[in-house]
């Protein structure tokens, strides 16, 4: 375990931890990866004067933590932020790794569990809220369901979670083919192409955000058979229904649109996922699910234009404010 050291983000620190052991890969062949995967935790160097709890953030596919305004919003509400760059992603990517590869979503779920346990150990008795985006939202939902008997978060906020759909092949034949390919050809690339949405977000293209394009790639990250097999298995579990015990807040853009250059609503719609699928699956996550559509939001609501972004952050802060109160008393 390393000590906290300065992060590339000014005012933040990071710590690298060994990744928890992965479940056995359900494949006949394995994909070469770094022998000792790691998980990187990132947090602001300075915590609020009075801390009410910790907000744990998990990124999505072709992503990593750079959204400092989420930390700023949490800080203003009296919450610390602990972001996790999961194994083979972001700061945790090592030479020899296949970026973002998972054979089983429990790999990334165990990285999230590690971060939540770290947050609880550092601030005993204080609440933990998990915030997760896209594929990370699917992982977080499944893990929170599995941890419902204890150890899970006090509340869950999902930013455009990938709860349904997404095979690049016709369904249901595509699902069966992906399941087989994921076992026998785990490294096979099933889809590859640029992310016009990500490219348009970067400051070099006139966007709002400065991020490392080697960690969030405008050219995209290839979709490999093992990873898509794991995602589809997770989505099938969601379709059956989960029993998440805590409050679940699912937020998504009001509309979807094509991810293509010149699309006039590229910066006002979700060009990655079908928001109707998110809204359809969200109520099955548990008995206390709250769904909200953000007009003008993009796929990562945190990266939206100012109006929808502020609307989204206001929802996050509202969740934190509620989670901070127990028996009418603010904790911390």
DRENZAVO-407163 format. One record per residue (C-alpha): residue in three letters; z, x, y. Coordinates in steps of 0.2 Angstrom, whole numbers, padded with zeros to 4 digits. Each point is the difference from the previous one (the first is absolute). Layout:
N
{resn=Ala | z=Z | x=X | y=Y}
...
END
This chain:
332
{resn=Unk | z=0000 | x=0000 | y=0000}
{resn=Unk | z=-0005 | x=0007 | y=0017}
{resn=Unk | z=0010 | x=-0002 | y=0016}
{resn=Unk | z=-0006 | x=-0011 | y=0015}
{resn=Unk | z=-0013 | x=0010 | y=0009}
{resn=Unk | z=-0011 | x=-0004 | y=0016}
{resn=Unk | z=-0015 | x=-0011 | y=-0004}
{resn=Unk | z=-0017 | x=0000 | y=0007}
{resn=Unk | z=0004 | x=-0015 | y=0010}
{resn=Unk | z=0010 | x=0005 | y=0015}
{resn=Unk | z=0018 | x=-0006 | y=-0001}
{resn=Unk | z=0000 | x=-0003 | y=-0018}
{resn=Unk | z=0006 | x=0010 | y=-0015}
{resn=Unk | z=-0005 | x=0000 | y=-0018}
{resn=Unk | z=0008 | x=0004 | y=-0017}
{resn=Unk | z=-0010 | x=0003 | y=-0017}
{resn=Unk | z=0008 | x=-0006 | y=-0016}
{resn=Unk | z=-0006 | x=0002 | y=-0018}
{resn=Unk | z=-0009 | x=-0016 | y=-0005}
{resn=Unk | z=0009 | x=-0010 | y=-0014}
{resn=Unk | z=-0008 | x=0001 | y=-0017}
{resn=Unk | z=-0015 | x=-0011 | y=-0002}
{resn=Unk | z=-0002 | x=-0013 | y=-0014}
{resn=Unk | z=-0011 | x=0005 | y=-0014}
{resn=Unk | z=-0018 | x=0000 | y=0006}
{resn=Unk | z=-0009 | x=-0015 | y=-0010}
{resn=Unk | z=-0016 | x=0011 | y=-0002}
{resn=Unk | z=-0009 | x=0009 | y=-0014}
{resn=Unk | z=-0004 | x=0014 | y=0013}
{resn=Unk | z=0011 | x=0007 | y=0014}
{resn=Unk | z=-0006 | x=0004 | y=0018}
{resn=Unk | z=0005 | x=0018 | y=0005}
{resn=Unk | z=0013 | x=-0001 | y=0014}
{resn=Unk | z=0013 | x=0012 | y=0007}
{resn=Unk | z=0013 | x=0004 | y=-0013}
{resn=Unk | z=0015 | x=-0005 | y=0011}
{resn=Unk | z=-0004 | x=-0015 | y=0011}
{resn=Unk | z=0011 | x=-0002 | y=0015}
{resn=Unk | z=0006 | x=-0014 | y=0011}
{resn=Unk | z=0002 | x=0003 | y=0019}
{resn=Unk | z=0012 | x=-0009 | y=0011}
{resn=Unk | z=-0003 | x=-0001 | y=0019}
{resn=Unk | z=0013 | x=-0007 | y=0013}
{resn=Unk | z=0003 | x=0002 | y=0018}
{resn=Unk | z=0010 | x=0015 | y=0005}
{resn=Unk | z=0012 | x=-0010 | y=0010}
{resn=Unk | z=0008 | x=-0016 | y=-0007}
{resn=Unk | z=0006 | x=-0015 | y=0011}
{resn=Unk | z=0017 | x=0002 | y=0007}
{resn=Unk | z=0006 | x=-0015 | y=-0011}
{resn=Unk | z=-0010 | x=-0002 | y=-0016}
{resn=Unk | z=-0001 | x=-0017 | y=-0007}
{resn=Unk | z=-0010 | x=0005 | y=-0015}
{resn=Unk | z=-0016 | x=0009 | y=-0007}
{resn=Unk | z=-0018 | x=-0006 | y=0000}
{resn=Unk | z=-0009 | x=0009 | y=-0014}
{resn=Unk | z=-0019 | x=0000 | y=0002}
{resn=Unk | z=-0013 | x=0002 | y=-0013}
{resn=Unk | z=-0019 | x=0003 | y=0004}
{resn=Unk | z=-0015 | x=-0006 | y=-0008}
{resn=Unk | z=-0016 | x=0008 | y=-0008}
{resn=Unk | z=-0009 | x=0013 | y=0010}
{resn=Unk | z=0015 | x=0000 | y=0012}
{resn=Unk | z=0016 | x=0009 | y=0004}
{resn=Unk | z=0014 | x=-0002 | y=0013}
{resn=Unk | z=-0005 | x=0003 | y=0018}
{resn=Unk | z=0005 | x=-0016 | y=0008}
{resn=Unk | z=0013 | x=0006 | y=0011}
{resn=Unk | z=0001 | x=-0017 | y=0010}
{resn=Unk | z=0008 | x=-0008 | y=-0016}
{resn=Unk | z=0014 | x=0013 | y=0001}
{resn=Unk | z=0001 | x=-0003 | y=0019}
{resn=Unk | z=0002 | x=-0019 | y=-0003}
{resn=Unk | z=0013 | x=0003 | y=-0014}
{resn=Unk | z=0010 | x=0012 | y=0012}
{resn=Unk | z=0000 | x=-0013 | y=0013}
{resn=Unk | z=0008 | x=-0013 | y=-0012}
{resn=Unk | z=0013 | x=0013 | y=-0005}
{resn=Unk | z=-0009 | x=0005 | y=-0017}
{resn=Unk | z=-0004 | x=0017 | y=-0007}
{resn=Unk | z=-0017 | x=0002 | y=-0008}
{resn=Unk | z=-0004 | x=0009 | y=-0016}
{resn=Unk | z=-0018 | x=0001 | y=-0004}
{resn=Unk | z=-0006 | x=0006 | y=-0017}
{resn=Unk | z=-0017 | x=0009 | y=-0003}
{resn=Unk | z=-0001 | x=-0004 | y=-0019}
{resn=Unk | z=-0006 | x=0013 | y=-0013}
{resn=Unk | z=-0018 | x=0006 | y=0002}
{resn=Unk | z=-0001 | x=-0008 | y=0017}
{resn=Unk | z=0002 | x=0006 | y=0018}
{resn=Unk | z=0012 | x=0014 | y=0002}
{resn=Unk | z=0004 | x=0000 | y=-0019}
{resn=Unk | z=-0018 | x=0004 | y=-0004}
{resn=Unk | z=-0001 | x=0017 | y=-0010}
{resn=Unk | z=-0014 | x=0011 | y=-0005}
{resn=Unk | z=-0007 | x=-0007 | y=-0016}
{resn=Unk | z=0005 | x=-0018 | y=0003}
{resn=Unk | z=-0012 | x=-0014 | y=-0001}
{resn=Unk | z=0004 | x=-0009 | y=0017}
{resn=Unk | z=0010 | x=-0016 | y=-0003}
{resn=Unk | z=-0003 | x=-0001 | y=-0018}
{resn=Unk | z=0012 | x=-0011 | y=-0010}
{resn=Unk | z=-0001 | x=-0004 | y=-0019}
{resn=Unk | z=0014 | x=-0013 | y=0002}
{resn=Unk | z=0007 | x=-0008 | y=0016}
{resn=Unk | z=0017 | x=0005 | y=-0006}
{resn=Unk | z=-0004 | x=0017 | y=0006}
{resn=Unk | z=0000 | x=-0004 | y=0018}
{resn=Unk | z=0014 | x=-0013 | y=-0003}
{resn=Unk | z=0011 | x=0014 | y=-0006}
{resn=Unk | z=-0004 | x=0010 | y=0016}
{resn=Unk | z=0005 | x=-0016 | y=0010}
{resn=Unk | z=0016 | x=-0002 | y=-0010}
{resn=Unk | z=0004 | x=0018 | y=0004}
{resn=Unk | z=-0001 | x=-0003 | y=0018}
{resn=Unk | z=0010 | x=-0015 | y=0000}
{resn=Unk | z=0014 | x=0008 | y=-0010}
{resn=Unk | z=-0001 | x=0015 | y=0012}
{resn=Unk | z=0003 | x=-0013 | y=0015}
{resn=Unk | z=0014 | x=-0008 | y=-0009}
{resn=Unk | z=0009 | x=0016 | y=-0004}
{resn=Unk | z=-0002 | x=0006 | y=0018}
{resn=Unk | z=0007 | x=-0016 | y=0007}
{resn=Unk | z=0011 | x=-0008 | y=-0013}
{resn=Unk | z=0003 | x=-0019 | y=0003}
{resn=Unk | z=-0014 | x=-0002 | y=0013}
{resn=Unk | z=-0015 | x=-0011 | y=-0004}
{resn=Unk | z=-0018 | x=0007 | y=-0005}
{resn=Unk | z=-0016 | x=-0009 | y=0004}
{resn=Unk | z=-0016 | x=0005 | y=-0008}
{resn=Unk | z=-0016 | x=0000 | y=0010}
{resn=Unk | z=-0016 | x=0003 | y=-0010}
{resn=Unk | z=-0019 | x=-0001 | y=0004}
{resn=Unk | z=-0015 | x=-0006 | y=-0011}
{resn=Unk | z=0001 | x=0009 | y=-0017}
{resn=Unk | z=0017 | x=0005 | y=0005}
{resn=Unk | z=0004 | x=-0018 | y=0002}
{resn=Unk | z=-0005 | x=-0004 | y=-0017}
{resn=Unk | z=0011 | x=0014 | y=-0007}
{resn=Unk | z=0015 | x=-0005 | y=0011}
{resn=Unk | z=-0001 | x=-0018 | y=-0006}
{resn=Unk | z=-0001 | x=0005 | y=-0018}
{resn=Unk | z=0015 | x=0012 | y=0002}
{resn=Unk | z=0010 | x=-0012 | y=0010}
{resn=Unk | z=-0002 | x=-0013 | y=-0014}
{resn=Unk | z=0005 | x=0013 | y=-0013}
{resn=Unk | z=0015 | x=0005 | y=0010}
{resn=Unk | z=0006 | x=-0018 | y=0003}
{resn=Unk | z=0016 | x=0002 | y=-0010}
{resn=Unk | z=0006 | x=0015 | y=0011}
{resn=Unk | z=-0007 | x=0015 | y=0010}
{resn=Unk | z=-0013 | x=-0010 | y=0009}
{resn=Unk | z=-0002 | x=-0002 | y=0019}
{resn=Unk | z=0009 | x=-0013 | y=0011}
{resn=Unk | z=-0017 | x=-0006 | y=0006}
{resn=Unk | z=-0018 | x=0004 | y=-0003}
{resn=Unk | z=-0014 | x=0000 | y=0013}
{resn=Unk | z=-0018 | x=0001 | y=-0006}
{resn=Unk | z=-0014 | x=0005 | y=0012}
{resn=Unk | z=-0016 | x=-0007 | y=-0008}
{resn=Unk | z=0005 | x=0003 | y=-0018}
{resn=Unk | z=-0014 | x=0002 | y=-0013}
{resn=Unk | z=0006 | x=-0015 | y=-0011}
{resn=Unk | z=-0017 | x=-0005 | y=-0007}
{resn=Unk | z=-0018 | x=0005 | y=-0002}
{resn=Unk | z=-0009 | x=0016 | y=0002}
{resn=Unk | z=-0010 | x=0005 | y=-0015}
{resn=Unk | z=-0017 | x=0007 | y=0005}
{resn=Unk | z=-0007 | x=-0008 | y=-0016}
{resn=Unk | z=-0003 | x=-0019 | y=-0004}
{resn=Unk | z=0015 | x=-0008 | y=-0006}
{resn=Unk | z=0006 | x=-0004 | y=-0014}
{resn=Unk | z=-0011 | x=0012 | y=-0008}
{resn=Unk | z=0004 | x=0013 | y=0013}
{resn=Unk | z=0019 | x=-0001 | y=-0004}
{resn=Unk | z=-0003 | x=0003 | y=-0019}
{resn=Unk | z=-0012 | x=0015 | y=0004}
{resn=Unk | z=0012 | x=0008 | y=0012}
{resn=Unk | z=0014 | x=-0002 | y=-0012}
{resn=Unk | z=-0010 | x=0009 | y=-0014}
{resn=Unk | z=-0007 | x=0013 | y=0012}
{resn=Unk | z=0018 | x=0004 | y=0007}
{resn=Unk | z=0005 | x=0005 | y=-0017}
{resn=Unk | z=-0015 | x=0010 | y=-0006}
{resn=Unk | z=-0007 | x=0006 | y=0017}
{resn=Unk | z=0015 | x=0000 | y=0012}
{resn=Unk | z=-0009 | x=0012 | y=0012}
{resn=Unk | z=-0016 | x=-0010 | y=0001}
{resn=Unk | z=-0005 | x=-0005 | y=0018}
{resn=Unk | z=-0003 | x=-0019 | y=0000}
{resn=Unk | z=-0003 | x=-0001 | y=0019}
{resn=Unk | z=-0002 | x=0012 | y=0014}
{resn=Unk | z=-0004 | x=-0002 | y=0019}
{resn=Unk | z=0006 | x=0002 | y=0017}
{resn=Unk | z=0013 | x=-0010 | y=0009}
{resn=Unk | z=-0008 | x=-0006 | y=0016}
{resn=Unk | z=0017 | x=-0008 | y=0004}
{resn=Unk | z=0009 | x=0016 | y=-0001}
{resn=Unk | z=-0013 | x=0010 | y=0009}
{resn=Unk | z=0000 | x=-0012 | y=0015}
{resn=Unk | z=0019 | x=0001 | y=0001}
{resn=Unk | z=0000 | x=0019 | y=0003}
{resn=Unk | z=0000 | x=0006 | y=0018}
{resn=Unk | z=-0015 | x=0011 | y=-0003}
{resn=Unk | z=-0010 | x=-0016 | y=-0002}
{resn=Unk | z=0008 | x=-0008 | y=0015}
{resn=Unk | z=0014 | x=-0008 | y=-0010}
{resn=Unk | z=0018 | x=-0001 | y=0004}
{resn=Unk | z=0008 | x=0011 | y=-0013}
{resn=Unk | z=0001 | x=0019 | y=-0003}
{resn=Unk | z=0002 | x=0003 | y=-0019}
{resn=Unk | z=-0004 | x=0014 | y=-0012}
{resn=Unk | z=-0017 | x=-0004 | y=-0007}
{resn=Unk | z=0003 | x=0011 | y=-0015}
{resn=Unk | z=0014 | x=-0012 | y=-0005}
{resn=Unk | z=-0008 | x=-0017 | y=0007}
{resn=Unk | z=-0018 | x=0003 | y=-0003}
{resn=Unk | z=-0014 | x=-0009 | y=0009}
{resn=Unk | z=-0011 | x=0005 | y=-0014}
{resn=Unk | z=0011 | x=-0009 | y=-0012}
{resn=Unk | z=0009 | x=0005 | y=-0016}
{resn=Unk | z=-0010 | x=-0004 | y=-0016}
{resn=Unk | z=0007 | x=-0014 | y=-0011}
{resn=Unk | z=0003 | x=0006 | y=-0017}
{resn=Unk | z=0001 | x=-0010 | y=-0016}
{resn=Unk | z=0018 | x=0004 | y=-0004}
{resn=Unk | z=0006 | x=-0004 | y=0017}
{resn=Unk | z=-0010 | x=-0017 | y=0000}
{resn=Unk | z=0007 | x=-0004 | y=-0017}
{resn=Unk | z=0017 | x=0002 | y=0006}
{resn=Unk | z=-0003 | x=-0011 | y=0015}
{resn=Unk | z=-0008 | x=-0014 | y=-0009}
{resn=Unk | z=0015 | x=0000 | y=-0013}
{resn=Unk | z=0012 | x=-0001 | y=0015}
{resn=Unk | z=-0010 | x=-0015 | y=0007}
{resn=Unk | z=0000 | x=-0009 | y=-0016}
{resn=Unk | z=0019 | x=0001 | y=-0001}
{resn=Unk | z=0000 | x=-0007 | y=0018}
{resn=Unk | z=-0011 | x=-0014 | y=-0005}
{resn=Unk | z=0012 | x=-0005 | y=-0014}
{resn=Unk | z=0014 | x=-0001 | y=0014}
{resn=Unk | z=0014 | x=0011 | y=0005}
{resn=Unk | z=0019 | x=-0004 | y=0003}
{resn=Unk | z=0004 | x=0011 | y=0015}
{resn=Unk | z=0018 | x=-0004 | y=0005}
{resn=Unk | z=0000 | x=0005 | y=0018}
{resn=Unk | z=-0010 | x=-0007 | y=0015}
{resn=Unk | z=-0018 | x=0005 | y=-0001}
{resn=Unk | z=-0011 | x=0000 | y=0016}
{resn=Unk | z=-0018 | x=0001 | y=-0003}
{resn=Unk | z=-0011 | x=0003 | y=0016}
{resn=Unk | z=-0019 | x=0002 | y=0001}
{resn=Unk | z=-0014 | x=-0002 | y=0011}
{resn=Unk | z=-0006 | x=-0018 | y=0004}
{resn=Unk | z=-0018 | x=0005 | y=-0006}
{resn=Unk | z=-0010 | x=0011 | y=-0011}
{resn=Unk | z=-0017 | x=0008 | y=0005}
{resn=Unk | z=-0012 | x=0013 | y=-0007}
{resn=Unk | z=0004 | x=0019 | y=0001}
{resn=Unk | z=-0016 | x=0006 | y=0009}
{resn=Unk | z=-0004 | x=0009 | y=0015}
{resn=Unk | z=-0005 | x=-0010 | y=0015}
{resn=Unk | z=0010 | x=-0015 | y=-0007}
{resn=Unk | z=0006 | x=-0009 | y=0016}
{resn=Unk | z=0016 | x=-0005 | y=-0008}
{resn=Unk | z=0004 | x=0017 | y=-0008}
{resn=Unk | z=0015 | x=0002 | y=0011}
{resn=Unk | z=0006 | x=-0018 | y=-0001}
{resn=Unk | z=-0001 | x=-0004 | y=-0019}
{resn=Unk | z=0005 | x=0006 | y=-0017}
{resn=Unk | z=-0015 | x=0009 | y=-0006}
{resn=Unk | z=0008 | x=0007 | y=-0016}
{resn=Unk | z=0008 | x=-0015 | y=-0008}
{resn=Unk | z=-0003 | x=-0019 | y=-0002}
{resn=Unk | z=0014 | x=-0008 | y=0010}
{resn=Unk | z=-0002 | x=-0016 | y=-0009}
{resn=Unk | z=0005 | x=0009 | y=-0016}
{resn=Unk | z=0015 | x=0007 | y=0008}
{resn=Unk | z=0006 | x=-0017 | y=0006}
{resn=Unk | z=-0004 | x=-0008 | y=-0017}
{resn=Unk | z=0010 | x=0012 | y=-0010}
{resn=Unk | z=0015 | x=0003 | y=0012}
{resn=Unk | z=0010 | x=-0016 | y=-0004}
{resn=Unk | z=0001 | x=0006 | y=-0018}
{resn=Unk | z=0010 | x=0015 | y=0004}
{resn=Unk | z=0017 | x=-0009 | y=0001}
{resn=Unk | z=0009 | x=-0015 | y=0006}
{resn=Unk | z=0003 | x=0007 | y=0018}
{resn=Unk | z=-0017 | x=0005 | y=0006}
{resn=Unk | z=-0006 | x=-0001 | y=0018}
{resn=Unk | z=-0019 | x=0001 | y=0004}
{resn=Unk | z=-0007 | x=0003 | y=0017}
{resn=Unk | z=-0018 | x=0003 | y=0006}
{resn=Unk | z=-0002 | x=0012 | y=0015}
{resn=Unk | z=-0015 | x=-0005 | y=0010}
{resn=Unk | z=-0010 | x=0015 | y=0005}
{resn=Unk | z=0008 | x=0012 | y=-0013}
{resn=Unk | z=-0008 | x=0013 | y=-0010}
{resn=Unk | z=0003 | x=0005 | y=-0018}
{resn=Unk | z=0015 | x=0011 | y=0005}
{resn=Unk | z=0008 | x=-0012 | y=0012}
{resn=Unk | z=0009 | x=0015 | y=0008}
{resn=Unk | z=-0017 | x=0007 | y=0005}
{resn=Unk | z=-0005 | x=-0016 | y=0009}
{resn=Unk | z=-0004 | x=-0002 | y=0018}
{resn=Unk | z=0015 | x=-0001 | y=0012}
{resn=Unk | z=0003 | x=-0019 | y=-0001}
{resn=Unk | z=-0001 | x=-0003 | y=-0019}
{resn=Unk | z=0009 | x=0017 | y=-0003}
{resn=Unk | z=0015 | x=-0006 | y=0011}
{resn=Unk | z=0000 | x=-0017 | y=-0008}
{resn=Unk | z=0001 | x=0009 | y=-0017}
{resn=Unk | z=0014 | x=0012 | y=0006}
{resn=Unk | z=0010 | x=-0015 | y=0007}
{resn=Unk | z=0000 | x=-0007 | y=-0018}
{resn=Unk | z=0006 | x=0016 | y=-0007}
{resn=Unk | z=0014 | x=0001 | y=0012}
{resn=Unk | z=0005 | x=-0018 | y=-0003}
{resn=Unk | z=0002 | x=0004 | y=-0018}
{resn=Unk | z=0010 | x=0016 | y=0004}
{resn=Unk | z=0011 | x=-0010 | y=0011}
{resn=Unk | z=0004 | x=-0013 | y=-0013}
{resn=Unk | z=0003 | x=0013 | y=-0014}
{resn=Unk | z=0012 | x=0009 | y=0011}
{resn=Unk | z=0012 | x=-0015 | y=0001}
{resn=Unk | z=0012 | x=-0004 | y=-0015}
{resn=Unk | z=0013 | x=-0014 | y=0002}
{resn=Unk | z=-0004 | x=-0002 | y=0018}
{resn=Unk | z=0004 | x=0019 | y=0004}
{resn=Unk | z=-0013 | x=0013 | y=0004}
{resn=Unk | z=0001 | x=0014 | y=-0012}
{resn=Unk | z=0001 | x=0018 | y=0005}
END
